[in-house]
Amino acid sequence: QQPVQSPQAVILREGEDAVINCSSSKALYSVHWYRQKHGEAPVFLMILLKGGEQKGHDKISASFNEKKQQSSLYLTASQLSYSGTYFCGTEYAENAGGTSYGKLTFGQGTILTVHP
Amino acid sequence: EAQVTQNPRYLITVTGKKLTVTCSQNMNHEYMSWYRQDPGLGLRQIYYSMNVEVTDKGDVPEGYKVSRKEKRNFPLILESPSPNQTSLYFCASISLAAPYEQYFGPGTRLTVT
C-alpha cells in the first residue's frame, strides 16, 4: 500500500516556504526523501530512521512522527533550483530487520514549482 | 566519483526477445535495487538485494529476474518482455551505514512492441 503525499502540487515564489507530507497507514521503519527533475534520475535528499532525529540538508529539512506514521519535508526560503517532483519512499516496520534496508514503497510525488 | 551506470540507456525491442539491462556501482554499497517509473504510478520497486547472493521481491517483480553474483553488479533480466513492461527503469545503490548514501543510475528507457 502506497504512502500518501500531500499536497499533490505546490507553486511558490522564490523565498517562500513549503511543507510536503508523507503519510502511511502502516508502521514505518524509515522514510526516504527524493527530488526528481524532469528527464533526470531521482536524487536522494535524506533518510529518517525510526527513533532518529530531524534531519537537515541546507535549507531542506525533514521530520518523522512515529506516532502518526508521517514524515514532513520542509523547504525554507525556496530557490528556483528547488523546482521538481518530491517523493517519499517508505520502509515498513514489518519488513525491517535490524539496521537493514528492505522493501521500499513510494508516494505518488508532489510537484513543486518555484517562480522568480 | 560515486557512480551508478546502466546500459543500455535506450532500448526498443519486440515481445518475447530476452534482454538484460546491466547495472554497476563503484561505491561498494551492499544494497542495490531496481525500480520502474510509469506516468501516474510513480516509482515502484521491482527487486532489491541486500548483499551478494541475496535478492528479494519488491512490489512488482512479475516478469523480471535479477542476480547478484558480485557486489558491484545487479543486472535486470526480462526473459520474455511484453508491452506492459514498457517503462523507464532505474537502478540504485544504497549504503547501509551512515551517512546512508543513495545513488541512482541515469535510467533505461525500454519500449517493447
Interface residues (C-beta under 8 A of the other chain):
Chain A: Q2 H32 A41 P42 V43 F44 I47 F87 G89 T99 S100 Y101 G102 K103 L104 T105 F106 G107 Q108 G109
Chain B: Y31 S33 L41 G42 L43 R44 Q45 Y48 M50 D56 K57 G58 D59 F90 I94 L96 A97 Y100 E101 Q102 Y103 F104 G105 P106 G107
